[in-house]
Amino acid sequence: MTPSTRSFDINGRHYAPPARPLAVICIDGSADEYISVSLAHGRMPHLDAMQRRGYRGMIRGALPSFTNVNNSAIVTGVPPAQTGICGNYFLDPSTGQEVMMNAPEYLRVDTILAAAARAGRRVAMVTAKDKLRAILSKGMDGIAFSSEKAREANRAVNGIDNVEALVGPTPPIYSGEASLYVLRAGVRLLEEGLADFLYLSLTDYMQHAYAPEAPESLDFYEAIDHELGRLVALGAIVAATADHGMNAKTLPDGSPNVLYVESMLDEHFGAGFRVICPITDPYVVHHGALGSAVTVYVPPNVPVADVARWLLAHPGITEVYDREMAALKLELPPERIGDLFVLSARDVVLGRTPAQHDLSQLKDRLRSHGGRYEEMVPLVISEPLNAAYRALAAGDPRNFDIFDFICNGTTA
């Protein structure tokens, strides 16, 4: 069946998909170095062919550079100020409770995936982490499941039965296989004619665990490349980006380089501060709930400007914004962040107190993300860009422009 070419509008943007299968891939945590090093070792011949025929460049993600923030932006085509998703975890102002931001009701806009399905595309959304499935498939008529819970998928909830018969046994979430399973699922859905408009979102377990030059990373990216080749061979236009990059966050001795912001503030200004770590999610083995961005709720008796100045003067802290400036400069929803938003240096993570972060589960040296230094990510498209989108690519494209590029920007 030829894919529908009916155009559609969503969130103020127009999409005119070509009559070919489309596959957008979010390689979670993939700093461009992972691709560059793997290419240099000859481990990604299919991606090399994609970049030679099509396009490869850098693209700017949304801040804070976390998974929920950027995946939500990618599938809607708009920044966090519009999606309402400003972290994996936040303080819900309506209840005063700290909660995961995984439920569809937290997403304030409709998705490109749902709009594409309404326009006649056969849409499938496959994620590694089940935490993303519900929010990214909001309002979508199609297939939506995770590799984490593939064996539990059923038609009523996920739009598909017997995923394991189609793709294979459910992999462990703390593995490279959890990501490769997502890509193999995309291939099988195309092969079986079950989908022609794919969003495939991987997990960053491998990038948290291994540096780009590690043998494990090279093997992993070679396996990714194999699946990219299969998607292209099936006639798909493939576009790949990342939700964020990844950096080592360690001291010279290899121990985690952590600033415990809540402890620091309580000690200097007195008790009553509340720090929220937006990286917090169920996958603590990845990062110990330590990332390079936090939001701070300041007690009413302490001047916010004084706290901001004190934090900004501290080594390892690079940016501090009050609520108004965070909303303006970082494109965040002001009512879902604290009085201050804080970003740290390339090699520094921010936490609450030592007692609130269990580092015993970290497998090796801490690698994490969330700040400015994980904001720039790769963009690879398997087809040449037309003149208008070559010009856009030379400017300041965003990772949440990727559906615009693949629907409107190629010469295919």
C-alpha positions as CSV (number, residue, x, y, z in Angstrom):
1,M,0.0,0.0,0.0
2,T,1.4,3.4,-1.0
3,P,1.7,5.7,2.0
4,S,-0.7,8.6,2.2
5,T,0.6,12.0,1.0
6,R,-2.1,13.9,2.6
7,S,-0.6,17.0,4.3
8,F,-1.6,18.0,7.8
9,D,-1.1,20.9,10.2
10,I,-0.3,20.6,13.9
11,N,1.0,23.1,16.5
12,G,1.3,25.8,14.0
13,R,3.4,23.8,11.5
14,H,2.6,22.2,8.2
15,Y,3.8,18.7,7.2
16,A,3.6,17.3,3.7
17,P,5.0,13.7,3.9
18,P,6.2,12.1,0.6
19,A,4.8,8.8,-0.6
20,R,7.5,6.7,1.1
21,P,7.9,5.2,4.5
22,L,9.4,7.6,7.0
23,A,11.4,6.6,10.0
24,V,12.5,9.2,12.6
25,I,15.0,7.8,15.2
26,C,16.0,9.3,18.5
27,I,19.3,7.7,19.5
28,D,19.0,8.5,23.2
29,G,22.2,10.1,24.6
30,S,24.1,10.1,21.3
31,A,26.6,12.8,21.4
32,D,28.0,13.3,17.9
33,E,31.3,11.8,19.1
34,Y,29.8,8.4,19.2
35,I,29.0,8.6,15.5
36,S,32.3,10.2,14.6
37,V,34.4,7.7,16.4
38,S,32.4,4.8,15.0
39,L,32.7,6.1,11.5
40,A,36.5,6.6,12.0
41,H,36.7,2.9,12.9
42,G,34.7,1.9,9.8
43,R,31.9,0.6,12.0
44,M,29.0,2.5,10.4
45,P,29.1,2.0,6.6
46,H,25.3,2.5,6.2
47,L,25.3,5.8,8.1
48,D,28.3,6.8,6.0
49,A,26.3,6.1,2.9
50,M,23.4,8.1,4.4
51,Q,25.5,11.2,5.1
52,R,27.2,11.0,1.7
53,R,23.9,10.8,-0.2
54,G,21.8,12.9,2.2
55,Y,22.8,15.2,5.1
56,R,24.7,15.1,8.3
57,G,25.2,18.1,10.7
58,M,24.6,19.4,14.2
59,I,21.3,20.4,15.7
60,R,20.3,22.0,19.0
61,G,18.1,20.2,21.4
62,A,15.8,21.6,24.1
63,L,17.0,22.4,27.6
64,P,17.2,20.9,30.1
65,S,18.8,18.2,28.0
66,F,16.7,15.3,29.4
67,T,14.8,12.4,27.8
68,N,11.2,13.4,28.4
69,V,11.8,17.0,27.6
70,N,13.3,16.3,24.2
71,N,11.2,13.4,23.1
72,S,8.1,15.4,23.8
73,A,9.5,18.3,21.8
74,I,10.4,16.0,18.9
75,V,7.0,14.4,18.5
76,T,5.2,17.7,18.8
77,G,7.6,20.0,16.8
78,V,7.6,22.7,19.6
79,P,9.7,23.6,22.6
80,P,9.0,22.8,26.3
81,A,7.3,26.1,26.8
82,Q,4.5,24.8,24.6
83,T,4.6,21.1,25.5
84,G,4.7,21.7,29.2
85,I,7.3,18.9,29.6
86,C,10.3,20.5,31.4
87,G,11.8,17.4,32.9
88,N,11.4,13.7,33.7
89,Y,10.3,14.7,37.2
90,F,8.8,17.9,38.7
91,L,7.0,19.5,41.5
92,D,3.3,19.5,40.6
93,P,2.0,23.0,41.6
94,S,-1.5,21.8,41.8
95,T,-0.7,19.2,44.5
96,G,2.7,20.2,45.9
97,Q,3.9,16.6,45.3
98,E,7.0,15.6,43.4
99,V,5.9,13.3,40.5
100,M,7.1,11.7,37.3
101,M,6.0,13.6,34.2
102,N,5.0,10.6,32.2
103,A,1.3,10.7,32.0
104,P,-0.4,12.1,28.8
105,E,-2.2,14.8,30.7
106,Y,1.0,16.6,31.3
107,L,1.5,17.1,27.6
108,R,-0.3,20.3,26.6
109,V,-0.3,19.9,22.8
110,D,-1.2,17.2,20.3
111,T,1.5,15.2,18.6
112,I,2.7,14.9,15.0
113,L,2.2,11.2,15.3
114,A,-1.5,11.6,16.1
115,A,-2.0,14.1,13.3
116,A,-0.2,11.9,10.8
117,A,-2.5,9.0,11.7
118,R,-5.5,11.2,11.2
119,A,-4.1,12.1,7.8
120,G,-4.0,8.4,6.8
121,R,-0.5,7.4,7.7
122,R,0.0,4.0,9.4
123,V,1.8,5.2,12.5
124,A,4.0,3.3,14.9
125,M,5.8,4.6,17.9
126,V,8.3,2.2,19.6
127,T,10.4,3.2,22.6
128,A,12.9,1.4,24.7
129,K,11.7,2.9,28.0
130,D,8.1,2.3,28.8
131,K,8.0,5.6,30.7
132,L,7.7,7.4,27.3
133,R,5.1,5.3,25.7
134,A,1.9,6.8,27.1
135,I,2.9,10.4,26.7
136,L,4.4,10.1,23.2
137,S,1.4,8.2,21.9
138,K,-1.2,10.6,23.3
139,G,-4.2,10.7,21.1
140,M,-2.6,8.5,18.5
141,D,-4.4,5.8,16.5
142,G,-1.7,3.3,15.7
143,I,0.9,1.0,17.2
144,A,2.7,2.1,20.4
145,F,4.8,-0.2,22.6
146,S,8.1,-0.4,24.4
147,S,10.9,-2.9,24.2
148,E,11.0,-2.9,28.0
149,K,7.4,-4.4,28.1
150,A,7.2,-6.0,24.7
151,R,5.8,-9.3,26.0
152,E,3.0,-7.4,27.7
153,A,1.8,-5.6,24.5
154,N,-1.7,-6.2,23.5
155,R,-4.0,-4.8,20.8
156,A,-6.3,-2.9,23.3
157,V,-3.5,-0.9,24.8
158,N,-0.7,-1.0,22.3
159,G,-2.5,-1.5,18.9
160,I,-0.6,-4.8,18.4
161,D,-0.5,-8.4,19.7
162,N,2.3,-10.9,19.8
163,V,5.2,-8.5,19.6
164,E,7.7,-11.2,20.7
165,A,6.6,-13.4,17.8
166,L,7.2,-10.5,15.4
167,V,10.5,-9.2,16.9
168,G,11.9,-11.6,19.4
169,P,12.1,-12.0,23.2
170,T,11.8,-9.0,25.4
171,P,15.3,-7.7,26.2
172,P,16.5,-6.4,29.6
173,I,16.1,-2.6,29.9
174,Y,19.7,-2.2,31.2
175,S,21.3,-3.4,28.0
176,G,22.2,-2.3,24.5
177,E,19.6,-4.8,23.3
178,A,16.8,-2.7,24.6
179,S,17.7,-0.1,21.9
180,L,18.4,-2.5,19.1
181,Y,15.1,-4.2,19.8
182,V,13.4,-0.9,19.0
183,L,15.1,-0.6,15.7
184,R,14.4,-4.3,14.8
185,A,10.8,-3.7,15.6
186,G,10.7,-0.7,13.2
187,V,12.2,-2.9,10.5
188,R,9.7,-5.7,11.1
189,L,6.7,-3.3,11.1
190,L,7.8,-2.0,7.7
191,E,8.4,-5.4,6.4
192,E,5.0,-6.6,7.4
193,G,3.2,-3.5,6.1
194,L,2.0,-2.6,9.6
195,A,3.4,1.0,9.6
196,D,4.8,3.6,7.2
197,F,5.4,6.5,9.6
198,L,7.7,5.5,12.4
199,Y,9.1,7.1,15.6
200,L,11.7,5.0,17.2
201,S,13.2,6.2,20.5
202,L,16.1,4.3,22.0
203,T,17.6,4.3,25.5
204,D,20.9,5.8,26.7
205,Y,22.1,2.9,28.9
206,M,25.1,2.3,26.7
207,Q,26.1,6.0,26.5
208,H,25.8,6.3,30.3
209,A,28.0,3.3,30.7
210,Y,30.6,3.7,28.0
211,A,32.6,6.5,26.3
212,P,32.6,6.8,22.5
213,E,35.9,5.0,22.0
214,A,35.0,2.0,24.2
215,P,34.8,-1.3,22.4
216,E,31.3,-1.8,23.7
217,S,30.2,1.5,22.2
218,L,31.8,0.6,18.8
219,D,30.0,-2.7,18.8
220,F,26.7,-1.1,19.8
221,Y,26.9,1.6,17.0
222,E,27.8,-1.0,14.5
223,A,24.7,-2.9,15.4
224,I,22.6,0.3,15.1
225,D,24.2,0.9,11.7
226,H,23.0,-2.6,10.6
227,E,19.4,-1.7,11.4
228,L,19.7,1.7,9.7
229,G,20.8,-0.1,6.6
230,R,17.8,-2.4,6.8
231,L,15.4,0.5,7.1
232,V,16.9,2.3,4.1
233,A,16.8,-1.0,2.1
234,L,13.1,-1.2,2.7
235,G,12.7,2.2,0.9
236,A,12.3,4.3,4.0
237,I,13.6,7.9,4.3
238,V,15.5,7.7,7.6
239,A,16.3,10.7,9.9
240,A,18.2,10.3,13.1
241,T,19.0,12.7,15.9
242,A,19.3,12.5,19.7
243,D,17.5,13.9,22.7
244,H,20.8,14.9,24.4
245,G,24.5,14.2,24.4
246,M,26.5,12.6,27.2
247,N,29.6,13.6,29.1
248,A,31.8,12.2,31.9
249,K,30.9,13.9,35.2
250,T,33.9,12.8,37.3
251,L,36.8,14.1,39.3
252,P,40.4,13.2,38.3
253,D,40.2,10.1,40.6
254,G,37.1,8.9,38.7
255,S,34.7,9.6,41.5
256,P,31.4,11.5,40.7
257,N,31.8,15.2,40.5
258,V,28.7,16.3,42.4
259,L,27.5,19.5,43.9
260,Y,24.7,18.9,46.3
261,V,22.8,22.1,45.8
262,E,20.1,21.7,48.5
263,S,22.8,20.9,51.2
264,M,24.9,23.9,50.0
265,L,22.0,26.3,50.2
266,D,20.7,25.1,53.6
267,E,24.2,25.4,55.0
268,H,24.7,28.9,53.7
269,F,21.2,30.5,53.9
270,G,19.4,28.3,56.4
271,A,16.9,25.5,56.0
272,G,13.9,25.5,53.8
273,F,15.2,25.1,50.3
274,R,13.7,22.5,48.0
275,V,15.7,21.3,45.0
276,I,14.1,19.2,42.3
277,C,16.3,17.1,40.0
278,P,14.5,16.9,36.7
279,I,16.6,13.9,35.5
280,T,14.9,11.7,38.1
281,D,13.3,8.6,36.6
282,P,13.0,4.9,37.4
283,Y,16.3,4.0,35.7
284,V,18.7,5.0,38.5
285,V,21.4,2.6,37.4
286,H,21.9,5.0,34.4
287,H,22.7,8.1,36.4
288,G,21.8,7.9,40.1
289,A,19.3,10.8,39.5
290,L,22.2,13.2,39.0
291,G,22.2,15.5,36.0
292,S,23.5,18.9,35.0
293,A,20.3,20.9,35.7
294,V,18.1,21.4,38.8
295,T,15.3,23.8,39.7
296,V,15.3,25.5,43.1
297,Y,12.4,26.6,45.3
298,V,13.6,29.4,47.6
299,P,12.1,30.0,51.0
300,P,9.9,33.1,51.2
301,N,12.2,34.8,53.7
302,V,15.3,34.6,51.4
303,P,15.8,37.0,48.5
304,V,15.9,35.0,45.2
305,A,18.4,37.4,43.7
306,D,20.8,36.8,46.5
307,V,20.6,33.1,46.1
308,A,21.1,33.4,42.3
309,R,24.2,35.5,42.8
310,W,25.7,33.1,45.4
311,L,25.1,30.1,43.2
312,L,26.5,31.6,40.1
313,A,29.7,32.5,41.9
314,H,30.2,28.9,42.9
315,P,32.8,26.9,40.8
316,G,31.0,24.3,38.6
317,I,27.8,26.3,38.3
318,T,27.7,28.0,34.9
319,E,24.1,29.4,34.5
320,V,21.5,30.5,37.0
321,Y,18.1,32.0,35.8
322,D,15.2,33.2,37.8
323,R,11.8,31.9,36.7
324,E,11.0,34.7,34.2
325,M,14.4,34.4,32.5
326,A,14.3,30.6,32.5
327,A,11.0,30.7,30.7
328,L,12.4,33.3,28.2
329,K,15.9,32.0,27.5
330,L,15.4,28.2,28.0
331,E,11.9,28.1,26.6
332,L,10.4,26.5,29.8
333,P,6.9,26.6,31.2
334,P,7.3,29.0,34.2
335,E,4.6,27.5,36.4
336,R,6.3,24.1,36.3
337,I,9.8,25.2,37.5
338,G,11.0,26.7,40.7
339,D,12.2,30.2,41.6
340,L,15.6,29.4,40.0
341,F,16.9,27.1,37.3
342,V,20.5,26.1,37.5
343,L,22.9,24.5,35.0
344,S,26.4,23.2,35.7
345,A,29.7,22.7,33.9
346,R,30.5,20.0,31.4
347,D,32.0,17.7,34.0
348,V,29.7,18.5,36.9
349,V,26.3,17.1,38.1
350,L,23.9,18.7,40.5
351,G,22.0,16.9,43.3
352,R,20.0,17.6,46.3
353,T,21.7,16.0,49.4
354,P,24.1,13.1,49.7
355,A,21.4,11.0,51.4
356,Q,19.0,11.4,48.5
357,H,21.2,9.9,45.8
358,D,22.1,6.3,45.8
359,L,25.4,6.0,43.9
360,S,26.0,2.4,44.9
361,Q,24.1,1.2,41.8
362,L,26.2,3.0,39.3
363,K,28.2,0.5,37.3
364,D,31.2,2.6,36.5
365,R,32.3,6.2,36.2
366,L,29.4,8.6,36.2
367,R,28.4,9.8,32.7
368,S,25.3,12.0,32.5
369,H,23.6,15.0,30.9
370,G,21.0,17.7,31.4
371,G,22.9,20.9,30.8
372,R,24.2,23.2,28.1
373,Y,27.1,20.8,27.3
374,E,24.8,18.1,26.1
375,E,22.5,20.4,24.1
376,M,24.1,19.9,20.6
377,V,23.3,16.6,19.0
378,P,23.7,15.1,15.5
379,L,21.2,15.1,12.7
380,V,21.5,12.6,9.8
381,I,19.0,12.3,7.0
382,S,19.3,9.6,4.3
383,E,18.1,11.8,1.4
384,P,19.5,15.1,0.1
385,L,17.9,18.3,1.4
386,N,16.2,20.7,-0.9
387,A,17.5,24.3,-1.2
388,A,15.2,25.8,1.4
389,Y,16.1,23.2,4.0
390,R,19.8,23.3,3.3
391,A,19.6,27.0,4.2
392,L,17.6,26.1,7.4
393,A,20.3,23.5,8.3
394,A,23.0,26.2,8.0
395,G,21.2,28.3,10.7
396,D,20.1,27.1,14.1
397,P,17.9,24.0,13.5
398,R,16.5,22.2,16.5
399,N,16.1,18.5,17.1
400,F,12.3,19.0,17.3
401,D,12.5,20.2,13.6
402,I,13.3,16.7,12.5
403,F,9.8,15.8,11.3
404,D,9.7,19.1,9.4
405,F,12.9,18.1,7.7
406,I,11.9,14.6,6.8
407,C,8.4,15.6,5.7
408,N,9.1,18.8,3.9
409,G,12.8,19.1,3.4
410,T,14.1,16.4,1.2
411,T,14.3,16.0,-2.6
412,A,12.8,12.5,-2.4
